[in-house]
Amino acid sequence: MWVIIQGIPLNTTQKELQRFIKRQLGHKSWFGLPVRQQTRLKSAAILRMTDRVTGTVECHGLAQLETLDRDMETLRTLNGHQLHGRAVTVRKYYHRSARPQGARRNIPSLKSERRRLDLHIEMA
């Protein structure tokens, strides 16, 4: 499962993001005996997005997790915790294909295009 961690501080490094995720997922024990971790971090990256019109910058984390069919529980575990003093929002991430502008208008169930066309995105 891919998750996006929204609203991470601009100064967050990839190692700090990985530590944050691993710490929140935690290692549980049962009567002092280690329990197999239900969710494992496979990869993590930082997306740095710059609005070309306003110059504002925002950062989000993108992580791939191995969840053993515990997606919702994993999202609840990660959501709302603080990273560098800022509460983050975590939700499931869906990869979107590159589409020509306006391609969604022909699909009645999709009301509007959510992509911000003026963003420059760097992955760290």
Backbone bond lengths (Angstrom), bond angles and torsions (degrees), N, CA, C in turn:
res aa  C-N    CA-C-N  psi(-1)  N-CA   C-N-CA  omega(-1)  CA-C   N-CA-C  phi
1 M - - - 1.446 - - 1.525 107.95 -
2 W 1.317 115.38 137.69 1.459 121.06 174.25 1.523 108.68 -98.81
3 V 1.329 116.89 138.13 1.465 121.75 176.11 1.518 109.20 -126.78
4 I 1.333 114.96 151.39 1.451 120.54 173.60 1.525 107.08 -113.95
5 I 1.309 115.74 132.31 1.464 122.72 179.93 1.524 105.42 -106.69
6 Q 1.313 115.61 104.63 1.456 121.04 -171.68 1.526 111.69 -89.02
7 G 1.327 114.27 143.51 1.459 120.40 172.03 1.509 115.04 78.34
8 I 1.324 118.27 32.65 1.465 118.44 177.98 1.530 108.78 -77.76
9 P 1.327 117.99 148.37 1.464 120.90 179.47 1.531 111.75 -58.77
10 L 1.322 116.15 148.90 1.462 122.21 -176.26 1.524 113.37 -61.31
11 N 1.329 116.91 -28.81 1.466 120.08 -176.12 1.528 113.52 -88.86
12 T 1.316 118.74 8.94 1.460 122.46 -178.78 1.529 110.50 -72.89
13 T 1.324 116.04 132.56 1.466 120.69 176.71 1.526 109.81 -95.03
14 Q 1.321 115.60 166.81 1.453 120.08 178.78 1.533 111.04 -63.25
15 K 1.328 117.40 -40.11 1.479 120.52 178.07 1.530 111.03 -62.99
16 E 1.334 117.15 -40.89 1.463 120.16 178.56 1.522 110.92 -65.05
17 L 1.326 117.40 -38.60 1.457 121.21 177.37 1.529 109.86 -63.63
18 Q 1.328 117.44 -44.66 1.466 120.72 178.28 1.521 111.13 -61.52
19 R 1.339 117.41 -44.41 1.477 120.65 178.63 1.524 111.07 -62.03
20 F 1.336 117.00 -42.02 1.467 121.87 178.63 1.528 110.37 -58.05
21 I 1.327 116.68 -49.37 1.470 120.48 -178.34 1.524 110.47 -63.23
22 K 1.322 116.82 -47.98 1.470 120.24 -178.96 1.526 111.37 -62.22
23 R 1.342 117.21 -39.87 1.467 120.60 179.81 1.529 110.64 -64.66
24 Q 1.331 117.53 -41.90 1.467 120.07 -179.30 1.522 111.64 -69.58
25 L 1.321 116.55 -35.36 1.465 119.09 177.49 1.517 110.93 -71.04
26 G 1.333 115.95 -33.09 1.460 122.95 172.18 1.513 115.67 60.55
27 H 1.298 113.24 161.73 1.461 121.01 173.49 1.520 106.32 -107.99
28 K 1.307 116.49 118.06 1.463 121.25 -177.71 1.527 110.00 -95.85
29 S 1.316 114.15 155.35 1.459 118.18 175.47 1.521 109.18 -134.25
30 W 1.313 115.86 158.34 1.454 122.68 179.00 1.514 106.75 -127.31
31 F 1.324 115.68 111.67 1.461 122.41 -176.67 1.522 111.60 53.03
32 G 1.340 115.41 40.13 1.455 120.58 177.13 1.516 115.14 82.87
33 L 1.311 116.70 -5.08 1.465 120.38 178.59 1.525 109.11 -96.40
34 P 1.334 117.72 137.52 1.465 118.91 -179.99 1.522 111.31 -65.81
35 V 1.327 115.06 140.70 1.455 121.82 177.68 1.523 107.16 -109.30
36 R 1.305 116.46 139.68 1.462 120.02 179.77 1.521 109.33 -58.37
37 Q 1.309 115.81 130.06 1.453 121.14 -179.02 1.527 109.20 -67.17
38 Q 1.337 116.19 129.34 1.456 121.33 -176.02 1.529 112.70 -77.16
39 T 1.338 116.78 -25.82 1.459 121.49 -178.50 1.517 109.00 -129.82
40 R 1.338 115.89 135.19 1.452 120.78 -177.80 1.524 109.24 -127.06
41 L 1.331 115.65 135.94 1.453 121.65 176.40 1.530 108.80 -77.33
42 K 1.333 116.72 123.39 1.465 120.97 178.38 1.526 111.20 -97.05
43 S 1.339 117.30 -39.59 1.466 120.79 178.10 1.522 109.56 -161.05
44 A 1.328 115.29 158.24 1.468 120.84 177.99 1.519 109.04 -150.34
45 A 1.312 115.44 143.89 1.465 121.49 178.59 1.523 108.74 -145.16
46 I 1.318 115.13 162.10 1.465 120.88 178.03 1.525 108.35 -110.46
47 L 1.327 115.39 130.09 1.456 121.87 175.54 1.521 107.38 -100.76
48 R 1.312 117.23 120.28 1.462 122.54 177.92 1.528 106.56 -106.61
49 M 1.334 115.52 115.52 1.460 121.04 -175.00 1.520 109.75 -111.49
50 T 1.331 115.77 126.38 1.454 121.57 179.20 1.525 108.59 -117.28
51 D 1.335 115.70 125.33 1.454 120.94 176.41 1.525 107.80 -78.70
52 R 1.316 117.00 117.96 1.468 121.11 -176.17 1.531 112.95 -67.85
53 V 1.319 117.38 -22.73 1.464 120.65 -178.94 1.523 111.05 -83.88
54 T 1.339 117.01 -50.16 1.469 120.77 -174.76 1.522 113.46 -94.91
55 G 1.335 117.40 -20.10 1.461 121.07 -177.61 1.519 114.00 81.82
56 T 1.327 117.99 1.11 1.461 120.25 179.25 1.528 110.38 -70.86
57 V 1.331 114.89 148.04 1.459 121.67 -178.34 1.525 108.35 -122.67
58 E 1.324 115.94 138.93 1.465 120.98 173.79 1.519 107.90 -138.10
59 C 1.316 115.56 152.17 1.465 121.06 179.60 1.523 110.06 -123.33
60 H 1.310 114.59 142.45 1.462 122.45 175.75 1.520 107.73 -135.67
61 G 1.310 116.39 150.52 1.453 120.95 174.86 1.514 109.76 -97.83
62 L 1.308 115.93 145.99 1.453 121.71 176.40 1.527 106.28 -126.20
63 A 1.330 116.83 123.85 1.462 120.04 -175.49 1.524 110.72 -133.76
64 Q 1.311 114.37 144.72 1.457 121.01 173.95 1.523 107.18 -106.85
65 L 1.335 115.42 123.95 1.456 121.64 -177.67 1.520 110.41 -119.87
66 E 1.313 115.47 144.94 1.459 121.95 171.75 1.524 105.08 -99.81
67 T 1.336 117.66 112.38 1.465 120.49 -167.51 1.518 116.36 -109.07
68 L 1.291 119.75 -9.11 1.477 121.77 -177.28 1.527 111.50 51.96
69 D 1.329 116.29 48.13 1.481 123.92 176.76 1.522 113.87 62.47
70 R 1.310 118.11 32.72 1.463 122.05 177.11 1.530 109.85 -121.42
71 D 1.321 116.55 44.55 1.460 121.47 -174.06 1.529 113.02 -58.57
72 M 1.312 117.27 -52.77 1.470 120.30 -176.10 1.533 111.26 -64.70
73 E 1.313 117.25 -40.79 1.464 121.25 178.04 1.527 110.55 -62.09
74 T 1.318 116.76 -40.55 1.462 121.49 178.98 1.525 110.48 -64.82
75 L 1.328 117.73 -43.31 1.462 120.88 178.25 1.524 111.24 -61.42
76 R 1.327 116.65 -43.24 1.476 120.19 178.26 1.522 110.96 -63.79
77 T 1.332 117.26 -37.03 1.457 121.61 -179.59 1.525 111.47 -64.49
78 L 1.324 117.74 -39.05 1.466 121.91 -175.86 1.528 113.07 -86.14
79 N 1.308 118.25 -31.14 1.461 122.59 -171.61 1.532 113.12 -67.74
80 G 1.347 115.48 137.24 1.457 121.36 172.77 1.513 115.92 87.24
81 H 1.309 119.05 -8.64 1.465 120.84 179.02 1.520 110.18 -74.60
82 Q 1.330 115.78 159.20 1.452 120.23 -176.78 1.523 112.05 -97.36
83 L 1.328 114.09 136.52 1.451 122.51 174.29 1.522 106.12 -122.27
84 H 1.325 117.42 115.99 1.475 123.03 -175.30 1.532 111.15 54.23
85 G 1.329 116.86 39.60 1.456 121.11 176.26 1.516 115.33 81.90
86 R 1.302 118.63 5.40 1.466 121.38 -179.34 1.527 109.10 -120.14
87 A 1.330 116.07 126.18 1.463 120.55 177.43 1.525 109.06 -69.29
88 V 1.322 116.29 134.62 1.460 121.03 -178.73 1.525 110.22 -108.85
89 T 1.316 115.13 155.25 1.456 122.37 176.25 1.523 107.34 -109.22
90 V 1.317 116.16 131.14 1.461 120.89 -178.43 1.519 108.60 -121.33
91 R 1.330 114.84 130.49 1.459 119.74 177.33 1.522 109.39 -144.22
92 K 1.301 115.14 163.99 1.458 120.67 178.71 1.528 108.56 -66.04
93 Y 1.328 115.64 139.75 1.465 121.55 -178.41 1.518 108.85 -105.34
94 Y 1.319 115.69 134.30 1.459 121.65 177.49 1.519 108.30 -115.70
95 H 1.318 117.04 124.49 1.459 121.23 177.12 1.526 108.58 -70.01
96 R 1.315 115.39 136.00 1.456 119.95 177.24 1.526 108.84 -114.49
97 S 1.292 115.25 143.43 1.464 119.11 177.27 1.519 108.98 -79.98
98 A 1.301 115.64 156.37 1.462 120.16 175.94 1.519 107.80 -73.55
99 R 1.315 115.64 124.93 1.458 120.80 -179.90 1.519 109.52 -123.40
100 P 1.294 117.07 149.36 1.455 117.64 173.61 1.530 109.84 -64.90
101 Q 1.306 116.19 150.36 1.464 120.90 -178.69 1.526 109.59 -56.49
102 G 1.336 115.27 134.59 1.460 120.86 177.91 1.511 114.63 87.57
103 A 1.318 119.11 -0.49 1.466 121.25 -176.53 1.516 112.54 -64.88
104 R 1.328 118.03 -26.87 1.469 120.62 -178.37 1.524 112.33 -74.46
105 R 1.289 118.53 -19.28 1.466 120.72 -175.60 1.525 112.48 -61.97
106 N 1.303 117.24 -23.48 1.460 120.71 -179.66 1.521 113.07 -82.86
107 I 1.330 117.69 -4.31 1.465 121.66 -178.84 1.526 107.79 -105.71
108 P 1.333 118.42 108.87 1.467 120.99 -173.43 1.526 114.75 -61.27
109 S 1.335 118.79 -31.56 1.467 120.37 -176.21 1.526 112.66 -74.95
110 L 1.322 118.26 -16.25 1.450 121.87 -178.68 1.525 108.55 -104.03
111 K 1.318 116.29 111.88 1.464 121.68 -171.75 1.527 113.52 -70.71
112 S 1.344 117.16 -45.53 1.459 118.36 -174.83 1.523 110.46 -152.34
113 E 1.304 114.82 161.41 1.461 121.66 177.65 1.522 108.15 -82.93
114 R 1.323 116.83 125.40 1.471 120.65 -178.15 1.522 112.27 -91.86
115 R 1.298 118.57 -12.21 1.461 120.56 -176.74 1.523 110.18 -67.41
116 R 1.317 113.78 139.24 1.460 119.61 175.82 1.522 106.88 -95.73
117 L 1.292 116.15 111.84 1.461 121.70 -171.00 1.523 113.47 -71.16
118 D 1.332 118.54 -20.43 1.459 121.70 -177.11 1.515 113.52 -92.73
119 L 1.333 118.30 17.10 1.463 120.57 -179.32 1.523 111.67 -91.16
120 H 1.308 114.42 139.81 1.465 121.69 169.30 1.526 105.42 -107.65
121 I 1.329 117.86 121.38 1.464 121.61 -175.05 1.521 109.95 -114.17
122 E 1.333 114.70 126.80 1.463 121.99 174.62 1.512 108.06 -114.85
123 M 1.317 117.33 140.74 1.455 121.21 176.70 1.518 108.56 -110.64
124 A 1.333 115.34 127.60 1.473 120.45 179.71 1.506 109.68 -105.60
